[in-house]
Amino acid sequence: MLSDADQAMLHGETGPHVALAMRIVTGLAAASSARFLLDISRAHIDGCLYNGQASLDFANRLSGVQVTVPTTLNVSSLDLLHPDLIQSTPETQRRARALMDAYTSMGAQPTWTCAPYQALVRPAFGEQIAWAESSAVVFANSVLGARTDRYGDFIDAAAAITGRAPAAGLHLDENRQAGVVFDVAALSTDLKKRDAFFAMLGLIIGSRSGKRVPAVVGIDEATEDQLKTLGAAAASSGSVGLFHVVGVTPEALTLRDVAPADSPIVEVDGEMLRIARQQVNAGADSSRLGSVHLGTPHYSSNQLDAVLAALARRAVKLNLYVSTGRDVLVRWGKADLLTELGVTIVTDTCTYVTSIVDPTTGSAMTDSAKWAYYAPGNIGVRALFGSMEECVETAVAGHLVERNDQWI
């Protein structure tokens, strides 16, 4: 059922661009069997990467319209703060910039980050929003307790313009209950404190959850950065848009709060972690490493501090790229301390989606399961997964440094 205001938008009373956006929103509502539309309070647009002329054509089709809710923008195909990093042709860069300009002209904020939740103002518990970008969606739902479905390119912009989204999917209580439980209680407490553990657990959860919302038991505490890592990995290896960590995430005070008593249980053991790591590393050549990549999703200020501490004033021998949001970088205020050691800081984009790394230079190392999962297909680079500390030591030494004891 559409409200009078919805009908007015749909029938062009507020302009043809808004009518186009409303046709997209109502089309999705019909496809998802939504009975009505919801007001949203904010949006995050994923379609800022230049993936061909169609992406620019769509944005230009909306030229002249304004978003009606606060709207952040995802990573682009350019690094406007460090333009010399981009290796694409001048024409491709021109079109990529035109796409960025098209969305900012609509009143969206030029955040250019996959981690809009690291802003000073972010969604509150229970807030209805329309976010795209898989790792942003899963963080908003799981860690903040806001509510968004998994929106994709074009739909995200349409929601930002209309301020409306279908009452379906993860917006609704009934779809936020867990359908499978992952039990990690048997794993060591020391292992479960490590960031790398959350990445591998995320890959396992994503690959085994299917369309079900997963819940995790056996984790006593976790930082936001660790939950960010888990969610990004689970959204990469599967279609996870929400997870619950019992006793940690806001909707899961107890298991019964989020999962029926008869939910199937997957007991996670060390062998499953080993296999997940082996699978994500498949095809990488450890004897021919050309670069190291941190910051997918974009690093927080705490993670930047951790990299700086791990470097301990040592210069790097391998290209070490650290990606972060421009707002986080400014607030952090220590970029010079990294660049003096030979670290390359990347903003506005990410090295697994943009032509920054030359694939002929060999394999890469990363602390991001998401980077390792997508880089082979996106940029033709195979990756080895390691902890942030292993990545830093590898960059400093100029060859692979592993600490396999951390997985015991």
C-alpha positions as CSV (number, residue, x, y, z in Angstrom):
1,M,0.0,0.0,0.0
2,L,1.4,3.4,-1.0
3,S,0.8,6.6,0.9
4,D,-0.5,9.7,-0.8
5,A,3.0,11.1,-0.8
6,D,4.3,7.9,-2.4
7,Q,1.7,8.1,-5.1
8,A,2.5,11.7,-5.8
9,M,6.2,10.8,-6.2
10,L,5.4,7.8,-8.4
11,H,3.1,9.8,-10.7
12,G,5.7,12.6,-11.3
13,E,4.1,15.3,-9.2
14,T,7.5,16.0,-7.6
15,G,9.4,15.7,-10.9
16,P,10.6,13.0,-13.3
17,H,13.7,12.1,-11.5
18,V,11.9,11.4,-8.3
19,A,9.3,9.4,-10.3
20,L,12.1,7.3,-11.7
21,A,13.5,6.7,-8.2
22,M,10.1,5.8,-6.9
23,R,9.5,3.3,-9.7
24,I,12.7,1.6,-8.7
25,V,11.7,1.5,-5.0
26,T,8.2,0.2,-5.7
27,G,9.6,-2.4,-8.2
28,L,11.8,-3.8,-5.5
29,A,8.9,-3.7,-3.1
30,A,6.8,-5.8,-5.4
31,A,9.7,-8.2,-6.0
32,S,10.2,-8.7,-2.2
33,S,6.5,-8.9,-1.5
34,A,6.6,-5.9,0.8
35,R,3.1,-4.7,1.8
36,F,4.2,-1.1,2.4
37,L,7.1,1.3,2.3
38,L,9.1,2.5,5.3
39,D,10.6,6.0,6.0
40,I,14.3,5.8,6.2
41,S,16.5,8.3,8.1
42,R,19.7,8.0,6.1
43,A,21.3,6.2,3.1
44,H,24.7,5.0,1.9
45,I,25.2,4.8,-1.9
46,D,27.5,2.0,-3.1
47,G,27.4,2.9,-6.8
48,C,30.3,5.3,-6.8
49,L,32.8,3.0,-8.5
50,Y,33.0,3.5,-12.2
51,N,32.2,0.1,-13.6
52,G,31.4,1.2,-17.1
53,Q,29.2,3.7,-18.9
54,A,26.0,2.4,-17.5
55,S,26.9,3.5,-13.9
56,L,27.6,7.0,-15.2
57,D,24.5,7.1,-17.4
58,F,22.3,6.2,-14.4
59,A,23.7,8.9,-12.2
60,N,23.4,11.5,-15.1
61,R,19.8,10.4,-15.5
62,L,19.1,11.7,-12.0
63,S,20.9,15.0,-12.6
64,G,19.1,17.8,-10.9
65,V,17.5,15.9,-8.1
66,Q,18.5,16.1,-4.5
67,V,18.6,13.4,-1.8
68,T,16.0,13.8,0.9
69,V,17.9,12.1,3.8
70,P,21.6,12.4,4.9
71,T,23.5,10.3,2.4
72,T,27.1,9.0,2.5
73,L,29.0,7.8,-0.5
74,N,31.0,4.6,-0.8
75,V,34.5,4.2,-2.3
76,S,35.1,5.5,-5.8
77,S,37.6,4.6,-8.5
78,L,39.9,7.5,-7.7
79,D,41.9,8.7,-4.7
80,L,41.4,12.4,-4.8
81,L,43.9,13.0,-2.0
82,H,46.6,10.9,-3.7
83,P,45.7,11.0,-7.4
84,D,49.1,9.8,-8.6
85,L,48.3,6.3,-7.3
86,I,45.7,5.6,-9.9
87,Q,47.0,3.8,-13.1
88,S,43.8,3.9,-15.3
89,T,43.6,5.9,-18.5
90,P,42.8,9.7,-18.4
91,E,39.5,9.0,-20.0
92,T,38.5,6.4,-17.4
93,Q,39.6,8.8,-14.7
94,R,37.5,11.5,-16.3
95,R,34.4,9.4,-16.3
96,A,35.1,8.1,-12.7
97,R,35.3,11.7,-11.5
98,A,32.1,12.6,-13.4
99,L,30.4,9.8,-11.5
100,M,31.6,11.1,-8.2
101,D,30.5,14.6,-9.1
102,A,27.1,13.4,-10.1
103,Y,26.4,12.0,-6.7
104,T,27.8,14.9,-4.8
105,S,25.7,17.3,-6.9
106,M,22.6,15.4,-5.5
107,G,23.6,16.6,-2.0
108,A,25.3,13.4,-0.9
109,Q,28.3,13.7,1.4
110,P,31.7,13.1,-0.2
111,T,32.8,10.6,2.3
112,W,34.2,8.0,-0.2
113,T,34.4,5.2,2.4
114,C,33.1,1.6,2.7
115,A,32.9,2.2,6.5
116,P,30.5,5.1,7.0
117,Y,29.8,3.8,10.5
118,Q,33.3,5.2,11.5
119,A,31.9,8.7,11.2
120,L,31.3,10.8,14.3
121,V,27.5,10.6,13.6
122,R,26.1,7.1,12.8
123,P,22.8,5.2,12.9
124,A,21.3,4.4,16.2
125,F,19.8,1.2,17.5
126,G,16.5,0.4,15.7
127,E,16.9,3.2,13.1
128,Q,15.6,2.3,9.7
129,I,18.2,3.1,7.0
130,A,19.0,2.1,3.4
131,W,22.6,1.2,3.1
132,A,24.5,-0.6,0.3
133,E,28.0,-2.1,0.4
134,S,28.0,-5.5,2.0
135,S,30.4,-4.8,4.9
136,A,28.6,-1.6,5.8
137,V,25.2,-3.3,5.7
138,V,26.3,-6.2,8.0
139,F,28.0,-3.8,10.5
140,A,25.0,-1.5,10.7
141,N,22.6,-4.4,11.3
142,S,24.8,-6.4,13.6
143,V,27.0,-4.1,15.6
144,L,24.8,-0.9,15.7
145,G,21.5,-2.7,15.7
146,A,20.2,-0.3,12.9
147,R,18.0,-1.9,10.2
148,T,18.8,-2.1,6.5
149,D,18.3,-4.7,3.9
150,R,21.2,-5.6,1.5
151,Y,20.8,-2.9,-1.1
152,G,22.7,-2.8,-4.3
153,D,23.6,-0.1,-6.9
154,F,20.8,2.1,-8.2
155,I,18.4,1.0,-5.5
156,D,20.5,2.7,-2.8
157,A,20.3,6.0,-4.7
158,A,16.6,5.6,-5.3
159,A,16.0,5.2,-1.6
160,A,18.1,8.2,-0.8
161,I,16.1,10.4,-3.2
162,T,12.6,9.2,-2.1
163,G,13.4,8.6,1.6
164,R,11.6,5.3,1.4
165,A,12.4,1.6,1.3
166,P,10.4,-1.6,1.1
167,A,9.2,-3.0,4.4
168,A,11.0,-6.3,3.8
169,G,14.1,-8.3,4.6
170,L,16.2,-7.3,7.6
171,H,14.0,-4.2,8.2
172,L,11.5,-6.6,9.9
173,D,11.6,-8.3,13.3
174,E,10.7,-11.7,11.9
175,N,13.6,-11.7,9.5
176,R,16.3,-10.9,12.1
177,Q,16.0,-14.2,14.0
178,A,19.0,-16.6,13.6
179,G,18.6,-19.8,11.7
180,V,21.9,-21.4,12.5
181,V,24.2,-21.2,15.5
182,F,28.0,-21.3,15.3
183,D,29.6,-22.5,18.6
184,V,33.3,-21.5,19.1
185,A,33.4,-22.4,22.8
186,A,36.0,-25.2,22.2
187,L,38.6,-22.8,20.8
188,S,41.2,-21.3,23.0
189,T,40.5,-18.0,24.7
190,D,43.8,-16.6,23.4
191,L,42.9,-17.5,19.8
192,K,39.5,-15.8,20.1
193,K,41.2,-12.5,21.1
194,R,43.1,-12.3,17.8
195,D,41.8,-10.2,14.9
196,A,42.8,-12.8,12.4
197,F,40.5,-15.3,14.1
198,F,37.5,-13.1,13.4
199,A,38.4,-13.0,9.7
200,M,38.5,-16.8,9.3
201,L,35.4,-17.3,11.4
202,G,33.6,-14.8,9.1
203,L,34.6,-16.9,6.0
204,I,33.3,-20.0,7.7
205,I,30.0,-18.4,8.7
206,G,29.5,-16.9,5.3
207,S,30.0,-20.1,3.4
208,R,27.8,-22.2,5.7
209,S,24.9,-19.9,6.5
210,G,23.2,-19.7,3.2
211,K,20.2,-17.4,3.4
212,R,20.0,-17.9,7.2
213,V,21.0,-15.3,9.8
214,P,23.8,-16.7,11.9
215,A,24.4,-16.5,15.6
216,V,27.7,-17.1,17.4
217,V,28.2,-18.4,20.9
218,G,31.4,-18.8,22.8
219,I,32.9,-15.3,22.4
220,D,33.0,-13.3,25.6
221,E,34.1,-10.0,24.1
222,A,35.1,-8.4,20.8
223,T,36.0,-4.9,19.7
224,E,34.1,-3.1,17.0
225,D,37.1,-3.6,14.6
226,Q,37.0,-7.3,15.2
227,L,33.2,-7.4,14.5
228,K,33.8,-5.3,11.4
229,T,36.3,-7.9,10.3
230,L,34.0,-10.8,11.0
231,G,31.1,-9.2,9.1
232,A,33.1,-8.2,6.1
233,A,34.4,-11.7,5.7
234,A,30.9,-13.3,6.2
235,A,29.4,-10.9,3.6
236,S,32.1,-11.8,1.1
237,S,32.0,-15.6,1.3
238,G,28.2,-15.6,1.7
239,S,25.2,-13.3,1.7
240,V,25.2,-12.5,5.4
241,G,23.6,-9.1,6.1
242,L,23.2,-9.6,9.9
243,F,24.9,-11.8,12.5
244,H,24.5,-12.0,16.3
245,V,27.3,-12.6,18.8
246,V,25.5,-13.7,21.9
247,G,26.4,-11.4,24.8
248,V,28.2,-9.0,22.6
249,T,26.0,-7.5,19.8
250,P,23.0,-5.4,20.9
251,E,20.1,-7.7,20.0
252,A,21.6,-10.9,21.4
253,L,21.7,-10.6,25.2
254,T,21.0,-14.4,25.3
255,L,20.8,-17.0,22.6
256,R,17.1,-17.4,23.1
257,D,16.6,-13.7,22.2
258,V,17.7,-14.3,18.7
259,A,17.5,-18.0,17.9
260,P,14.8,-20.7,18.3
261,A,15.6,-23.6,20.6
262,D,15.8,-26.1,17.8
263,S,18.3,-24.1,15.6
264,P,21.0,-26.2,14.0
265,I,24.4,-25.9,15.6
266,V,27.8,-25.8,13.9
267,E,30.7,-26.5,16.2
268,V,33.7,-24.6,14.9
269,D,37.1,-26.2,15.5
270,G,40.7,-25.5,14.6
271,E,40.6,-27.7,11.5
272,M,37.8,-25.6,10.1
273,L,39.9,-22.5,10.6
274,R,42.9,-24.1,9.0
275,I,40.9,-25.1,5.9
276,A,39.3,-21.7,5.6
277,R,42.8,-20.1,5.6
278,Q,44.1,-22.7,3.2
279,Q,41.2,-22.0,0.8
280,V,41.6,-18.2,0.8
281,N,45.4,-18.5,0.2
282,A,45.0,-20.9,-2.7
283,G,47.0,-19.9,-5.8
284,A,49.2,-17.3,-4.0
285,D,53.0,-17.5,-4.5
286,S,54.6,-16.9,-1.1
287,S,58.0,-16.7,-2.7
288,R,57.0,-13.8,-5.0
289,L,55.3,-11.2,-2.9
290,G,55.0,-7.7,-4.4
291,S,52.8,-5.8,-2.0
292,V,51.0,-5.9,1.4
293,H,47.5,-4.5,1.9
294,L,45.7,-3.4,5.1
295,G,42.4,-1.6,5.4
296,T,39.6,-3.5,3.8
297,P,37.1,-2.4,5.1
298,H,38.7,1.0,5.7
299,Y,40.9,1.1,8.8
300,S,39.7,2.9,12.0
301,S,42.0,5.2,13.9
302,N,42.6,2.4,16.4
303,Q,43.8,0.2,13.6
304,L,46.0,2.9,12.2
305,D,47.6,3.3,15.7
306,A,48.2,-0.5,15.8
307,V,50.0,-0.4,12.4
308,L,52.2,2.5,13.6
309,A,53.1,0.6,16.8
310,A,53.8,-2.6,14.9
311,L,56.2,-0.8,12.6
312,A,58.2,0.5,15.5
313,R,59.8,3.2,13.4
314,R,61.1,0.7,10.9
315,A,60.9,1.4,7.2
316,V,59.2,-1.0,4.8
317,K,60.9,-2.9,2.0
318,L,57.7,-4.1,0.3
319,N,55.0,-1.8,-0.9
320,L,52.7,-1.5,2.2
321,Y,49.3,0.0,1.4
322,V,47.0,1.1,4.1
323,S,43.4,2.2,3.1
324,T,41.2,4.4,5.3
325,G,38.5,7.0,5.1
326,R,39.5,10.5,4.5
327,D,37.6,11.7,7.6
328,V,39.3,9.1,9.8
329,L,42.7,10.0,8.4
330,V,42.2,13.7,9.2
331,R,41.0,13.0,12.8
332,W,43.8,10.6,13.3
333,G,46.4,13.2,12.3
334,K,49.5,11.0,12.1
335,A,49.7,10.3,8.4
336,D,53.2,11.7,8.1
337,L,54.5,9.1,10.6
338,L,53.5,6.3,8.3
339,T,54.6,7.9,5.0
340,E,58.0,8.6,6.4
341,L,58.5,4.9,6.8
342,G,57.5,4.2,3.2
343,V,53.9,3.3,3.8
344,T,51.4,4.3,1.1
345,I,48.1,5.7,2.4
346,V,45.1,5.2,0.2
347,T,41.8,7.1,0.7
348,D,38.6,7.4,-1.3
349,T,39.0,3.9,-2.8
350,C,40.5,0.5,-2.0
351,T,43.4,-1.4,-3.6
352,Y,41.3,-4.5,-4.4
353,V,38.9,-2.6,-6.7
354,T,41.0,0.1,-8.3
355,S,44.0,0.1,-10.7
356,I,46.7,0.9,-8.1
357,V,48.6,-2.4,-7.9
358,D,50.4,-3.9,-10.9
359,P,49.3,-7.5,-11.1
360,T,52.7,-8.5,-12.7
361,T,54.5,-7.7,-9.5
362,G,53.5,-10.9,-7.9
363,S,51.1,-12.0,-5.1
364,A,50.0,-9.9,-2.2
365,M,49.6,-10.3,1.5
366,T,46.7,-8.9,3.4
367,D,45.0,-9.0,6.8
368,S,41.6,-8.8,5.1
369,A,39.6,-11.9,4.2
370,K,37.5,-9.7,2.0
371,W,40.6,-8.4,0.1
372,A,41.9,-11.9,-0.3
373,Y,38.5,-13.2,-1.5
374,Y,37.8,-10.6,-4.2
375,A,41.3,-9.4,-5.4
376,P,41.9,-12.4,-7.7
377,G,38.7,-11.6,-9.7
378,N,38.9,-7.9,-9.5
379,I,42.5,-7.0,-10.2
380,G,44.1,-10.4,-11.0
381,V,46.2,-10.6,-7.8
382,R,46.3,-13.7,-5.6
383,A,46.6,-13.0,-1.9
384,L,48.0,-14.7,1.2
385,F,46.1,-14.0,4.4
386,G,47.9,-13.1,7.6
387,S,47.4,-11.1,10.8
388,M,48.2,-7.4,10.7
389,E,51.4,-8.1,12.6
390,E,52.4,-10.7,10.1
391,C,51.7,-8.3,7.3
392,V,53.8,-5.6,8.8
393,E,56.7,-7.9,9.5
394,T,56.5,-9.1,5.9
395,A,56.6,-5.6,4.6
396,V,59.6,-4.7,6.8
397,A,61.5,-7.9,6.1
398,G,60.8,-7.8,2.3
399,H,59.7,-11.5,2.4
400,L,57.0,-13.6,3.9
401,V,57.0,-13.7,7.7
402,E,54.5,-16.1,9.3
403,R,53.6,-16.9,12.9
404,N,51.7,-20.2,12.6
405,D,51.7,-20.7,16.3
406,Q,48.9,-18.1,16.6
407,W,46.5,-20.7,15.1
408,I,47.2,-23.3,17.8
